[in-house]
Each structure stands twice: as C-alpha cells, then as structure tokens.
Amino acid sequence: MKVFLNAGLFQLLWFACVLGGNTAAFVATCGYFLLHRWLFLRQTREWGLIVSFVLLGILIDGSLLNLGILQQEGAELDTLVFPPLWLLCLWAGVASLFPHSLSWLRGKYLWAAIMGFVGPVWSYLLGAQMSEINISGSVWQTGLLMACIWMLLIPAGVFACEKLALFDNKASIK
C-alpha cells in the first residue's frame, strides 16, 4: 500500500510544482518531504540520493535550458539560465521514488531503461504545456532526447539505491 501512496503523493507534488510555480512548489515540496520522512524514510542516506538528483537536475535541465532545447519564459538568451525552483523540486521528488515505489525495479535494469525511455518524456511534454517552460524545436526530437537521458537516469537511480542499500524491502512489489 505504501508503494502506491508514495507514487500518489509524488503525482500531487508534480501538479503543485508544474501548475503552482516556484512558491507553491517550495511549499508543496516541504510538505511532501515532511510526509516522506514520516511515512517512508528509513535511512538518512536517502537524503544523499535526493541531493544528488537535484544536482543532476541543475546539470541536465540547466544544460537543456542553456542550449536552447528548453526555454524558460522571461529568461534572457545571452545569460546563464538556472532551472526554476519548481523544476528542481521535481528532481528531488523523483529521487524519493526509487527506494519505495520504484523498488520493484531492483536488479531489473532493462525494465528501468524502458520505463525511463517512456515515462518521463510524457512528464516533460505535459509539464511544458502547463508551465512557463517551452520546447524550442521539434517535439519529437526533444522527446527522443529526453527519452535517451531518462533511459540512463532511471537505471542509475536503481543502481544507486542498490549500492547504498536504500531499497525498502517491505514496499517492494514482487
């Protein structure tokens, strides 16, 4: 049951971040992680995974923004663009899924890659439609790029959880 609660709470966080902007995302993320700590967190090492994914978000989404693949409304084209806070909050939320609702992917790297190739692409495309982030070029090319990035990131998150012994055995779906 906790597996579905973890996933469901993340979906609420996703909507708060995408629709609410930075302030709503910050408040929702604080609330999300208070609940996460109370309901799910069993090892403090999980915070390292979460911080690592936020740093990956800065690197990856920051690069996509600075290369012009993604565009942030109101951002100057000739200055370094930092991903908006609401987008980084989503990266933190994604990291919180690995030890819990995504624990069924333990040792299943092919499934993790397939999930990464399909799932996050729709999240980006829908999120771009609902927020101040725009896709500058072809939706198909950008979608394929996102799919390739996330087909590496999801298995990497699973691998990190394995190496850090973060998986919640009770939450695993067999």
Secondary structure, DSSP 8 states (H G I E B T S, - for coil): -HHHHHHHHHHHHHHHHHHHHHHHHHHHHHHHHHHHHHHT---TTHHHHHHHHHHHHHHHHHHHHHTTSEEETT--TTS-----HHHHHHHHHHHTTTTTTTGGGTT-HHHHHHHHHHHHHHHHHHHHHHSSEEE-S-HHHHHHHHHHHHHHHHHHHHHHHHHTT---GGG---
